[in-house]
Amino acid sequence: MVKDTSMIETMFILILYLKGSAIEYMGHYDVQGKWREMGMSGCLSMKRTLKRNGWRDSKVSNTRYSCEKRKVYIEKDKFGRMVVARIVE
């Protein structure tokens, strides 16, 4: 019997918007070899890292990164780590 490990949670996620639509998002990341939920501080830290590495929000192409508290559907990926599968609201 396969145990269902998917669920809906409210959490902070980093979202990449393109022309007003969320095209990529993440709510977990690797911290010293352990997979952890980002939280607000982790999300803002990741956004700052992206900017230091050259990312710039663009009004021309209408792209931007945003840290938001959203209701998301999470499930295990092929490596057994919990990841955001989709945004619910």
N, C-alpha and C positions, 0 to 999 in steps of 0.2 A: 504494500500500500504506500502511495506517495503522499507525503504530508504537504499541505498547501501552506506556503510561507509568505504569501503576498498579503498586503494589508493597505489600508488608507491611513495616512498620518498628516498632521499639520506640522510643517517644518520650514526653516529658512533654506532657500535654494538660490543658486546663481543661475540666472536666465540670460541667454543671448537672444535678443529680439532682432528680427530682420523684417523691415517694412511693417512693423506692428505685430507680427506673429512670433510666438516663442518657437525657435527652431532647435535649440539645445538647452539643456539644463542639467544641473548636478546638485546633489545634496549631501554627498559623502566624499571623503578623500583620505588618502594615505598619510598617517601621522606616525613617523618612526616605525614603519612596518605594520601598523594596526589601522584597519579600516574604521573610520569614525564619521559620525554625523557632523556636518559643518557648523551649524549654529550661526548666529549673526556675526560673531567675531571672525570665524573661519571664512565666511562668505566675503566679508569686507577685505580680509587679508588676501584672498584669492583674486579679488578684483584689483587690489593695489598691485599685486604681482603681475597681472596681465598688463596693466598700464606701464609698469617699469620695463616690461619686455616689449613695449612698442605698440600695444593696442590703444586705439583712440576711437571713441564714439564718433560716428559720422552722420551729419545731417544730410549729406549728399546721397549716400547709399542707405540712409535711415537704419543704421545698425547701432545697437547699444547693449551693454551688460547691465543687469540690475539685480540687486539682492532683495528678495521678497519673501514674505511669510505666506506660503500657499498650502492648500490641501493637495496632497499628491498620493499616487498609487505607487507603493514600493514593492519590489520583489527581488529574489535572488538572481544574480547573473550567472553566467557559465562557470565562474570561479567560486561561486558560493557566497559572494558578497552581496549585501543589500544595496540596491540602487534605485533611483527614481525612474520608474518606467514611463509615467506620464503625469501631467498636471490634471487634477480633477476639476478644480475651480480656480 
